[in-house]
């Protein structure tokens, strides 16, 4: 077994716990991210507002992906992207 395989095997339970936490506390996490972004924006006096908003949006997107891991309705993985070539048989 390679190093990456061993690492993935050991981190799998932790990833499942984080995903479960994200599903159960999604609203609280989003609220915490908003609160932290507001505090940082106030401390920097709005100088980095665009970067803070961008980072907060990316963090929320990552939390959404974790919270809906394995949920096909969140990403609709059942249909290929529109520009994908048809499957070959």
C-alpha positions in Angstrom: 0.0 0.0 0.0 1.2 3.5 -0.8 1.4 6.4 1.5 -1.6 8.1 0.0 -3.7 5.0 0.3 -2.8 4.7 4.0 -3.5 8.3 4.6 -6.9 8.2 2.9 -7.8 5.1 4.9 -6.9 6.8 8.2 -8.6 10.1 7.4 -11.9 8.6 6.1 -13.5 8.4 9.5 -12.6 12.0 10.3 -14.1 13.1 6.9 -17.3 11.3 7.7 -17.6 13.0 11.1 -17.0 16.4 9.6 -19.7 15.7 6.9 -22.1 14.6 9.6 -21.4 17.7 11.6 -21.9 19.9 8.5 -25.3 18.3 7.8 -26.5 18.7 11.4 -25.3 22.2 12.0 -25.2 23.8 8.6 -27.1 27.0 9.6 -25.0 27.5 12.6 -21.8 27.2 10.6 -23.0 29.7 8.0 -24.0 32.1 10.8 -20.5 31.7 12.3 -18.8 32.4 9.0 -20.9 35.5 8.5 -20.2 36.7 12.0 -16.4 36.1 11.6 -16.4 37.9 8.2 -18.2 40.9 9.7 -15.7 41.1 12.6 -12.7 40.9 10.2 -14.3 43.5 7.9 -14.8 45.9 10.8 -11.3 45.4 12.1 -9.8 46.1 8.6 -12.2 49.1 8.2 -13.6 47.7 5.0 -10.3 47.7 3.2 -10.5 44.0 2.2 -14.3 43.7 1.9 -14.3 42.1 -1.5 -11.7 39.5 -0.5 -13.5 38.7 2.7 -16.8 38.2 0.9 -15.1 36.0 -1.7 -13.5 33.9 1.0 -16.7 33.6 3.0 -18.5 32.5 -0.2 -15.9 29.8 -0.9 -16.0 28.6 2.7 -19.8 28.3 2.5 -19.6 26.5 -0.8 -17.1 24.0 0.8 -19.5 23.5 3.7 -22.4 22.9 1.4 -20.4 20.3 -0.5 -19.5 18.5 2.8 -23.0 18.7 4.1 -24.5 17.2 0.9 -21.9 14.6 0.2 -23.5 11.6 -1.4 -26.7 13.6 -1.9 -27.3 13.5 -5.7 -29.9 16.2 -5.5 -27.3 18.8 -4.4 -25.1 18.3 -7.4 -27.4 16.3 -9.8 -24.7 13.8 -10.7 -27.2 11.7 -12.6 -27.0 13.8 -15.7 -23.7 14.6 -17.6 -22.7 18.3 -18.1 -24.3 19.8 -21.2 -21.0 20.1 -23.1 -19.9 16.5 -22.3 -19.7 14.1 -25.3 -22.2 11.3 -25.4 -21.0 8.1 -23.7 -19.4 5.5 -26.0 -20.8 2.0 -25.8 
